[in-house]
Amino acid sequence: MATFQLRLVTPDAELFSGPVLSVRLPGSMGSFGVRAGHAPLMSALTVGSIVVTHENGDTELIASSGGFVEVSRAGVTVLADAAERGKDIDISRAEQAIGRARAQLESGEAVDYDTARAALDRAMNRLKVAQQAADEG
């Protein structure tokens, strides 16, 4: 199968750069996949998992908290707000973040509901991706 260049960057670092067989992304209008020769496009990304299929056929899960993707003839560039490889996620920390977000939402105190809900969604996604990565590893 043909490969294409994938580059995944966050404000902090370049998380990945290299040839891949495919990538599945959490688009704002639904999840979609890209393979070599895909038509050019740009899309917003939501909280979800990015699934990368490497040249050797191995898959890698990456937790993403949103951002943008550009698919061009030169390859795919993901500009993620934040992203973390599933194998690098500390499950205990993700569970603690879920607990903190739930406590904030259930506290009855004046909180920014949208911010607290977004934090809960990100933490739950990180936990899901970490568990899936552990199951595959």
N, C-alpha and C positions, 0 to 999 in steps of 0.2 A: 504494500500500500504506500501511497505517496505521503510525504510528511510536509509540514509547514512550520514556520518559526512562530513560537509563542513567547510572549514577553509579559510577565505579570509583575507589576510594580505597585508599591504602596507609598505613602508619603515618607515612610521611614527607610525603605530599602527595596531593592529588586529581589523579589522572592524566587523568581524562576525566569530563565531565558534559555531556550533551546528548541530543537526540532521535536515535534510531536505528531502522532497520527490523528488525534482528535481532541476536542475539548467540549465539555457540556457546561453551559453557563446559566445562572439564575436570572434571566432577563425580566425586566419590569412587566412585560406582557406574557410571561411564561418562560419556562426553561427551553433552551434551544442548543443544538449541537453544531459544531463547525468541523469540517474536514478540509483537506487540501482542495483548492479550486472553488471554495465557497464564494458566493457573490459578495461584493463589498457592502458593508452596513455599519451603522453605529447604533448602540443601544445602551440604555440605563440598566444597571444591575441592582438587584435587591439582595436582602439577606438570604443566604443559601449556600449550597455547596457547589464548588467547581470540581468537575471530574476531568482529570488529564489522563489521556492514554499515551504513554511514552512510546518511542520507536520500537522498543523490545516487547510491547504489548502489555506491560505492567500498567496498572492504573494507580493514580494518586488522588486522594481527596483533599480539598483545600476549603476551609471555612472562609466565607467572604461576607462582609457586612455592607456590601453595596459598592457602587462606583459606576464606571463606564467601560464599554468595550468598543474597540474599532477593529473591524475585519476589513483587510485590504488585500490587494494582490501580493504585497510584501509579507503578509502574515497577520497575526492577531496580537493586539496590544490590549491588556486589561489594566485599567487604572483603578485599583481597588481602594476604597476608603480605609479598609483594614483587611488583612488576610493572614491566615495561619494554616500551615500544613497540619492535617489531621493527626499525623504521628507525633507532632510537637505539642499538641494541646494537652495541658494538665487537666485531667478529668476532675480531680478534686476541686481545683480552682473554678472550673466551669460550673460545677454543682453549687459551690459557694456563691457564685455570681447570680445563679438562678434564685437561690434562697434570699439573697439581699434584694433582688428586684421584686420578687413576690412579696416580701415583707413590706417593702415601700408601697406597693400597690394596695396591699391589704391593711395598711396602718390607719386609714381613716384620716390621716393628716393631709394638709394641703400640699399636694405634690403635682408636678407637671406630669399628668397621666401619659401623654404621648412619649415623653422622654423615658419614663419608667418602663412603659410597654416596649419601646424600641430596645432598651437595655435587656429586658427579659427575652425578647426575640433573638437578639445576638447571642446571648448566653446559651439559650436552648439550641441554637444552631451549632455553636461550638461543641457542645456536649454530644449532639447527634453525630457530627462529623468525626469527632474523636472516637466514639464508640464504633462507628462503621469502619474506621481505619484500623482499629484494634481487632475487629472481627476478621478483616481481610489479611492482617499481618500475621 
